[in-house]
Amino acid sequence: MSEAYLGEIRMFGGNYAPQGWALCNGQLLDIFDNEALYSLLGTTYGGDGRTTFGLPDLRGRIPVHRSSTIPYGSKDGVESVTVTSANLPAHTHLANASTDGGTLTSPNNAVWATSTLKNYSDGTSGSPVQMNVQSVSYVGGNQPHDNLMPSLTISFIISLYGTYPPHS
């Protein structure tokens, strides 16, 4: 590998960190043994700032460049999410009905008709039955689902040695 800046992060195709590099797994390092790297990272990624500091933890995350609304070192996002009705766009479900009396056991053209018995055909029996309240209520298991874009897992490594990066 070419000479790296101290603290430089690169993608690496191997499942280990080459000599002089460490995987970006959030591990804590001793400040005394890594003073120059600590001067760049501080406690942005963890550590107590007295004896230890943390390396970035990119496991299960994508790197994002900082901005005025995304501070340096912040973590955001979740790997799974439960969608609720509050997350869905406002919408309606049309139920066609008629005030005319019904003459069929099944709705014609998906139109419900008036019944003196307040019964409707369930589509499986020969005689009308009261409509199941679950047919117009909420459905679903309310379970979280993965919220991940298509991706390819690769190692991120950080240089433990190298040229101290000059300020521009």
Secondary structure, 3 states (H helix, E strand, C coil): CCCCECCCEEEECCCCCCCCEEECECCEEECCCCHHHHHHHCCCCCCCCCCEEECCECCCCCCCCCCCCCCCCCCCCCCEECCCHHHCCCCCCCCEEEEEECCCCCCECCEEEECCCCCECCCCCCCCECCCHHHHCCCCCCCCEECCCCCCCCEEEEECCCECCCCC
